[in-house]
Amino acid sequence: MLNQETMLQRLDLERIGQCINQRYGLEFCHRQLDLLGEAVEKRCKANGSCTLAQYQDLLQREEESLQLIQLLAVHETYFFREAAQFDVMRQHVMQRIAQEKERPLLRFLSAGCSTGEEAYSIAMALLDIAGVGAEWDFEVIGVDVDPAAIRKAQLGNYGPYSFRGCSMALRSRYFKPLGSDRFVINETIKEKVRFEVLNLFEPDYPEWLKKIDVVFYRNVSIYFSKLQRAQLFNRLSGLLASAGCLFVSCTETLYHDTQQMELVNSGDVFYYRKKDATKLSPAKEKEALRARPCRTRPKRPEESVKWISKPLLPERHEAVKRIERLHADPLATVLEMLKDKQYDEAIASLDRWISCEPLCTKAYTLKANVLLNRQCIEEAEELCHTVLVMDVFCLEAYLLLGMAAKIAGKCEEAIQRFKKAVYVSPECWLAHFFLAQLYQLRKEDAYARREYQVVMRILEQGGFAEHGLSFFLLAVQLDDLIRLCRHQIDGLRE
């Protein structure tokens, strides 16, 4: 039990957390207060070992709040991080946007640009496109709340750790050696990129931040609350010009239910695209649907499976009752079998369900789930691929494919599958948890730590049930799972 002094200190720390949250959007709840406490302790020592109460007064000064933010911000970045997104921007997005304008000047925003690697990566990717400078031109704006990070970005001076995502050829082309293991970006790139200090939670954005064609908003919102993520996502969406696109990191949890944007799948990458304002309204769409030629109505399950109405033998009475329940509520019936570990019966029922409703993706994914639990990996994968043909945004299919790849020891493939699961459903903590484990296995500690932090935040905000699987018997309790994540984070930090 906490003593009175400890409780008062925790209350002071919570007030400091609320102050930071209101000003910068960072949320510190439950165990995340420990992270805030470590940063505040360092700043208290730097300010002459002041008390928490005294530090609250110091925090009213913007200079001090920014010093604290520097300790809390995660500046884990490098050139061409998540390179597939830059490929999609180059090969698909640019063509669509450029067609919308006559000799356009395209504008790109790196929101939360940190020390500038992302903004410069955008410029380098664009300079490789044919026609740049003649048929169209561009500018990249990088913004971040941390003035120290912006100063580093403006210098463009980087060490070898920043180049772990790009080739030696690209480094030689766009950078000049500067002393021992340091490289400075050349002027061709620098003149295309500008950096500004900006708090994304400012009530009003400057005019130069309007009419953006592409926004990169990645690895920024890990500590934001769900409401703040929603608000910021919609604000950034509102900055986009017509045909504009927004890229988010697969490791982030964002607010996806927006009227302004639609989720697009391009190969291995998901991104958001501004909806066409000329599209039909819901009322007009209904009129158009009514005007379409009528198609033959598919048969109902009870019309297709005529053997149900045949005379029943007494010894088959229980089996038939289960079949009848299958048609009344197929999911509940199969889950009942699975909980009783009646896997053969469950698969037989799922086969009947699929024969009745061949486009029911839930039946396929549930069968794949059962097969995966029985180590029938190839069969499970085949069913999941069938589902993705019908529904490219099926969360359960991506989760199961990721789990299959993980079981088979295909680490890179598993990571890509779980990333897609996160794009489809950012609140799926199970995908984040598997990503954390895989990054930890690959010794990518910064990524693993971030993923465990995401899992903790989702669980602490009540998302325990949002694992994404129809059948998932979780042996661990919520508190134990959070404790496990905290233990892993502490170990990775050490």
C-alpha positions in Angstrom: 0.0 0.0 0.0 1.3 3.5 -0.9 2.2 5.8 1.9 0.9 9.4 2.0 4.1 10.9 0.7 4.2 8.5 -2.3 0.6 9.2 -3.1 1.2 13.0 -3.0 4.2 12.6 -5.4 2.0 10.5 -7.7 -0.7 13.2 -7.7 1.9 15.8 -8.6 3.2 13.6 -11.4 -0.3 13.1 -12.7 -0.8 16.9 -12.8 2.4 17.3 -14.7 1.2 14.6 -17.1 -2.1 16.4 -17.6 -0.2 19.6 -18.4 1.9 17.9 -21.0 -1.2 16.2 -22.4 -3.1 19.5 -22.8 -0.2 21.2 -24.5 1.4 18.5 -26.7 -1.1 15.6 -26.8 1.1 13.0 -25.0 -0.9 10.8 -22.6 0.6 9.2 -19.5 -1.8 6.8 -17.8 -1.2 4.0 -15.3 2.2 2.4 -15.8 3.3 5.0 -18.4 3.6 7.4 -15.5 6.8 5.6 -14.7 8.3 6.8 -18.0 7.2 10.4 -17.3 8.6 10.1 -13.7 12.0 9.1 -15.0 12.1 12.2 -17.3 10.8 14.6 -14.7 13.4 13.3 -12.2 16.2 14.2 -14.6 14.8 17.7 -15.2 14.3 18.2 -11.4 18.0 17.4 -10.9 19.0 19.7 -13.8 17.0 22.5 -12.1 18.8 22.2 -8.7 17.0 19.2 -7.3 13.7 21.0 -7.1 10.5 19.3 -5.8 7.7 18.0 -8.0 5.5 20.9 -6.8 8.2 23.4 -7.7 8.8 21.8 -11.1 5.1 22.3 -12.0 5.7 26.0 -11.8 8.9 25.7 -13.9 6.9 23.8 -16.5 4.8 26.8 -17.3 7.8 28.1 -19.1 7.9 26.9 -22.7 11.6 26.4 -22.7 11.3 24.0 -19.8 8.4 22.1 -21.2 10.3 21.6 -24.5 13.3 20.3 -22.5 11.0 17.7 -20.9 9.5 16.8 -24.3 13.0 16.1 -25.6 13.4 13.4 -23.0 10.0 11.9 -23.7 10.1 12.0 -27.5 11.3 8.9 -29.4 13.7 10.0 -32.1 14.1 6.5 -33.6 14.3 7.2 -37.3 16.5 6.6 -40.4 16.5 7.2 -44.1 13.9 5.3 -46.1 12.3 3.7 -43.1 9.5 1.4 -44.3 10.8 1.7 -47.8 7.8 0.1 -49.5 5.7 3.2 -48.7 8.2 5.4 -50.7 7.9 2.9 -53.6 4.1 3.2 -53.6 4.3 7.0 -53.5 6.7 7.0 -56.4 5.0 4.4 -58.6 1.3 4.9 -57.9 0.4 8.0 -55.9 2.5 10.5 -57.8 1.0 9.6 -61.2 -2.5 10.1 -59.9 -1.7 13.4 -58.2 0.3 14.9 -61.1 -2.6 14.2 -63.5 -4.9 16.4 -61.4 -2.8 19.6 -62.1 -1.2 21.4 -65.0 2.6 21.8 -64.5 2.0 21.4 -60.8 4.1 22.3 -57.7 3.4 19.3 -55.4 3.7 19.8 -51.7 4.7 17.2 -49.1 4.5 17.2 -45.4 6.5 15.2 -42.9 4.5 15.6 -39.7 6.6 14.9 -36.7 9.8 14.8 -38.8 12.2 14.4 -35.8 15.8 15.0 -37.1 14.8 15.1 -40.8 15.6 11.7 -42.2 12.0 11.1 -43.4 11.6 14.6 -45.1 14.9 14.1 -46.9 13.9 10.6 -47.9 10.8 12.0 -49.5 12.9 14.5 -51.5 15.4 11.8 -52.6 12.5 9.5 -53.7 10.9 12.3 -55.8 14.1 13.3 -57.5 14.3 9.8 -58.9 11.0 10.2 -60.8 11.2 11.0 -64.5 9.9 14.5 -65.4 10.7 16.2 -62.1 11.8 19.8 -62.5 10.5 19.9 -66.1 6.9 18.6 -66.0 6.3 19.2 -62.3 8.2 20.4 -59.2 7.9 19.9 -55.5 8.6 21.1 -52.0 8.9 19.1 -48.7 8.0 20.6 -45.3 9.2 18.9 -42.1 7.6 20.0 -38.8 8.3 18.9 -35.3 7.6 20.2 -31.8 11.2 19.8 -30.7 13.5 22.7 -31.7 16.7 20.7 -31.0 15.5 18.0 -33.5 14.7 20.7 -36.1 18.1 22.3 -35.8 19.7 18.9 -36.4 17.4 18.4 -39.4 18.4 21.8 -40.9 22.1 20.9 -40.5 21.6 17.6 -42.4 24.6 16.0 -40.7 24.1 12.3 -40.0 26.0 9.3 -38.7 26.0 5.7 -40.0 23.0 4.6 -37.9 20.8 6.9 -40.0 21.7 5.0 -43.2 20.8 1.5 -42.2 17.7 1.6 -44.5 19.4 2.8 -47.7 22.1 1.6 -50.1 25.7 2.8 -50.2 25.0 4.0 -53.8 22.2 6.3 -52.6 24.4 7.6 -49.8 27.2 8.3 -52.3 24.9 10.1 -54.6 23.2 12.5 -52.2 25.7 12.9 -49.3 29.2 14.2 -48.9 31.7 12.7 -46.3 32.2 15.0 -43.3 34.9 13.8 -41.0 34.9 10.3 -39.4 31.7 8.4 -40.1 29.7 11.6 -40.6 27.8 12.6 -43.8 26.1 15.8 -44.8 23.3 15.9 -47.3 24.0 17.9 -50.5 22.4 21.1 -51.5 20.3 19.6 -54.3 18.2 17.9 -51.6 18.5 20.7 -49.0 17.0 23.3 -51.3 13.9 21.1 -51.7 13.2 20.7 -48.0 12.4 23.2 -45.3 11.9 22.6 -41.6 9.7 24.4 -39.1 9.0 24.1 -35.4 5.4 23.3 -35.0 3.2 21.7 -32.3 0.6 19.6 -34.1 -1.8 20.4 -31.3 -1.7 24.1 -31.9 -5.3 25.4 -32.2 -4.6 27.0 -35.6 -2.2 25.9 -38.3 -0.3 28.5 -40.4 -1.4 29.2 -44.0 1.7 27.6 -45.5 0.5 24.3 -44.1 -2.7 24.3 -46.3 -3.2 22.4 -49.6 -0.7 19.6 -49.0 -0.7 16.8 -51.6 0.9 14.0 -49.5 1.3 13.8 -45.8 3.7 11.4 -44.1 2.4 11.0 -40.5 4.4 8.0 -39.1 5.6 6.9 -35.7 4.2 10.1 -34.0 1.0 9.2 -32.1 2.1 6.3 -29.9 1.3 8.2 -26.6 -1.8 10.1 -27.8 -5.2 9.2 -26.4 -7.7 7.7 -28.8 -9.7 10.9 -28.9 -6.6 13.0 -29.6 -5.5 10.6 -32.4 -8.9 10.9 -34.0 -8.8 14.7 -33.8 -5.3 15.0 -35.2 -5.8 12.5 -37.9 -8.9 14.5 -39.1 -7.0 17.8 -38.9 -4.1 16.4 -41.1 -6.7 14.9 -43.5 -8.2 18.4 -43.8 -4.9 19.8 -44.9 -4.9 17.7 -48.1 -5.7 19.0 -51.5 -8.0 17.1 -53.8 -6.6 13.6 -54.7 -4.2 14.0 -51.6 -2.9 11.0 -49.7 -1.8 10.3 -46.2 0.7 7.6 -45.2 0.8 6.3 -41.6 3.1 3.8 -40.0 2.0 0.3 -39.6 3.2 0.3 -36.0 0.8 3.1 -35.0 -2.8 3.0 -33.9 -4.9 5.7 -35.5 -8.5 6.7 -35.9 -9.7 5.1 -39.2 -13.4 5.9 -39.2 -13.4 9.2 -41.1 -15.7 10.7 -43.6 -12.8 12.4 -45.4 -10.5 9.5 -46.2 -10.7 6.0 -47.7 -8.2 3.2 -47.0 -6.3 2.0 -50.1 -4.4 -1.2 -50.5 -1.5 -1.2 -53.0 0.6 -4.4 -52.9 2.1 -4.6 -49.5 1.2 -1.1 -48.4 -1.9 0.6 -47.1 -2.4 4.3 -47.2 -5.3 6.8 -47.0 -6.6 8.8 -50.0 -8.9 11.8 -49.8 -12.4 10.9 -51.0 -13.6 12.3 -54.3 -16.1 15.1 -53.5 -17.8 14.3 -56.8 -18.9 10.9 -55.7 -22.6 10.2 -55.3 -24.2 11.0 -52.0 -25.7 8.0 -50.1 -29.2 8.9 -51.3 -28.0 9.1 -54.9 -26.1 5.8 -54.5 -29.4 4.1 -53.3 -31.2 5.5 -56.4 -28.5 4.1 -58.7 -28.6 0.7 -57.0 -32.4 0.6 -57.4 -32.0 1.4 -61.1 -29.6 -1.5 -61.7 -31.0 -4.7 -63.3 -32.2 -7.2 -60.8 -30.0 -10.3 -60.3 -31.2 -13.8 -59.3 -31.5 -13.9 -55.6 -29.1 -16.5 -54.1 -30.7 -19.4 -52.3 -31.1 -19.2 -48.6 -29.3 -22.0 -46.6 -32.6 -23.6 -45.7 -33.5 -23.8 -49.5 -30.1 -25.2 -50.5 -29.8 -27.9 -47.8 -32.9 -29.9 -48.4 -31.6 -32.9 -46.5 -32.5 -31.2 -43.2 -36.2 -31.8 -43.8 -35.8 -35.6 -44.4 -37.1 -38.1 -41.9 -34.8 -38.3 -38.9 -33.5 -41.5 -37.3 -33.7 -41.5 -33.4 -29.9 -42.1 -33.0 -29.2 -39.0 -35.1 -31.4 -36.7 -33.1 -28.6 -34.9 -31.2 -26.5 -34.5 -34.4 -29.4 -33.0 -36.3 -30.2 -30.6 -33.5 -26.7 -29.3 -33.8 -27.0 -29.0 -37.5 -30.2 -27.0 -37.0 -28.4 -24.7 -34.6 -25.7 -24.4 -37.1 -28.1 -22.8 -39.6 -29.7 -20.7 -36.8 -26.4 -19.3 -35.5 -23.4 -21.0 -37.2 -20.7 -19.0 -35.5 -22.0 -19.7 -32.0 -22.4 -23.4 -32.7 -18.9 -23.8 -34.1 -17.4 -21.9 -31.2 -19.2 -24.2 -28.8 -17.6 -27.2 -30.5 -14.2 -25.6 -30.4 -14.4 -24.8 -26.7 -15.3 -28.5 -26.1 -12.2 -29.4 -28.3 -14.5 -31.1 -30.8 -12.3 -30.1 -33.7 -13.3 -32.7 -36.3 -17.0 -31.9 -35.7 -16.2 -28.2 -36.0 -14.5 -28.6 -39.3 -17.4 -30.7 -40.6 -19.8 -28.0 -39.5 -17.7 -25.3 -41.1 -17.6 -27.2 -44.4 -21.4 -27.4 -44.3 -21.5 -23.6 -43.6 -19.2 -22.9 -46.5 -21.3 -25.1 -48.9 -24.4 -23.1 -47.9 -22.7 -19.6 -47.9 -19.6 -19.8 -50.2 -18.9 -16.1 -49.8 -18.9 -16.1 -46.0 -15.4 -15.1 -45.1 -15.9 -15.8 -41.4 -16.4 -19.5 -42.1 -13.2 -19.7 -44.0 -11.1 -17.8 -41.4 -12.6 -19.9 -38.6 -11.7 -23.1 -40.4 -8.2 -21.7 -41.1 -7.9 -20.9 -37.4 -8.8 -24.5 -36.5 -6.4 -25.9 -39.1 -3.6 -23.7 -37.8 -4.1 -24.9 -34.3 -3.7 -28.5 -35.7 -0.5 -27.5 -37.5 -2.0 -27.8 -40.9 -0.2 -24.6 -42.0 -0.4 -24.9 -45.8 -4.2 -25.6 -45.8 -4.8 -22.7 -43.4 -2.8 -20.3 -45.6 -4.7 -21.4 -48.7 -8.0 -20.6 -47.0 -6.7 -17.2 -45.8 -5.6 -16.3 -49.4 -9.1 -17.3 -50.6 -10.6 -14.9 -48.1 -8.3 -12.0 -49.2 -9.6 -12.4 -52.7 -13.1 -11.8 -51.4 -12.1 -9.1 -48.8 -8.7 -7.5 -49.0 -9.2 -5.8 -45.6 -10.0 -9.0 -43.6 -8.1 -8.6 -40.3 -8.4 -12.2 -39.3 -6.9 -13.5 -42.5 -3.8 -11.3 -42.1 -3.4 -12.3 -38.4 -3.7 -16.0 -39.3 -1.2 -15.7 -42.2 1.2 -13.9 -39.8 0.8 -16.6 -37.2 1.4 -19.3 -39.9 4.6 -17.6 -41.0 5.7 -17.2 -37.4 5.2 -20.9 -36.7 7.1 -21.7 -39.9 10.0 -19.6 -38.8 9.5 -17.0 -41.7 10.2 -13.9 -39.6 10.2 -11.3 -42.3 7.0 -12.6 -43.9 5.3 -12.8 -40.5 6.3 -9.1 -39.8 4.7 -8.0 -43.1 1.5 -9.9 -42.4 1.2 -8.4 -38.9 1.9 -5.0 -40.3 -1.0 -5.4 -42.7 -3.2 -6.5 -39.8 -2.3 -3.3 -37.9 -3.2 -1.2 -41.0 -6.6 -2.8 -41.2 -7.3 -2.6 -37.4 -4.9 -0.4 -35.5 -6.4 -1.4 -32.1 -5.5 -5.0 -32.7 -3.1 -5.5 -29.8 -2.4 -9.1 -30.7 -0.8 -8.0 -34.0 1.3 -5.4 -32.1 2.3 -8.1 -29.6 3.5 -10.5 -32.3 5.4 -7.7 -33.9 7.1 -6.9 -30.6 8.2 -10.5 -30.2 9.5 -10.7 -33.8 11.4 -7.4 -33.5 12.9 -8.6 -30.2 13.9 -11.8 -31.9 15.7 -9.8 -34.6 17.5 -7.7 -32.0 15.6 -4.5 -33.1 15.1 -3.3 -29.6 13.7 0.1 -30.4 10.9 -1.3 -32.5 10.2 -4.1 -30.0 10.0 -1.6 -27.2 7.6 0.7 -29.2 5.3 -2.3 -30.0 5.1 -3.4 -26.4 4.3 0.2 -25.4 1.4 0.2 -27.9 0.1 -3.1 -26.5 0.1 -1.7 -23.0 -1.7 1.5 -24.1 -4.4 -0.5 -25.9 -4.9 -2.9 -23.0 -5.0 -0.1 -20.4 -7.6 1.7 -22.4 -9.9 -1.3 -22.3 -9.1 -3.0 -25.6 -8.4 -6.5 -24.2 -11.2 -8.0 -26.3 -9.9 -6.5 -29.6 -7.5 -9.3 -30.5 -9.1 -9.9 -33.9 -9.6 -13.7 -33.8 -13.0 -15.4 -33.8 -11.6 -18.2 -31.7 -8.8 -17.3 -29.3 -8.5 -19.0 -25.9 -6.3 -16.6 -24.0 -4.6 -18.3 -21.1 -3.1 -15.1 -19.6 -5.0 -12.5 -17.6 -5.1 -8.8 -18.5 -2.9 -7.7 -15.6 -0.4 -10.5 -16.3 -0.2 -9.5 -20.0 0.4 -5.8 -19.1 3.0 -6.9 -16.5 4.7 -9.0 -19.2 4.9 -6.0 -21.6 6.4 -3.8 -18.8 9.0 -6.5 -18.0 10.0 -6.7 -21.7 10.2 -2.9 -22.0 12.4 -2.7 -19.0 14.7 -5.4 -20.3 14.9 -3.8 -23.7 15.7 -0.4 -22.1 18.6 -2.0 -20.1 
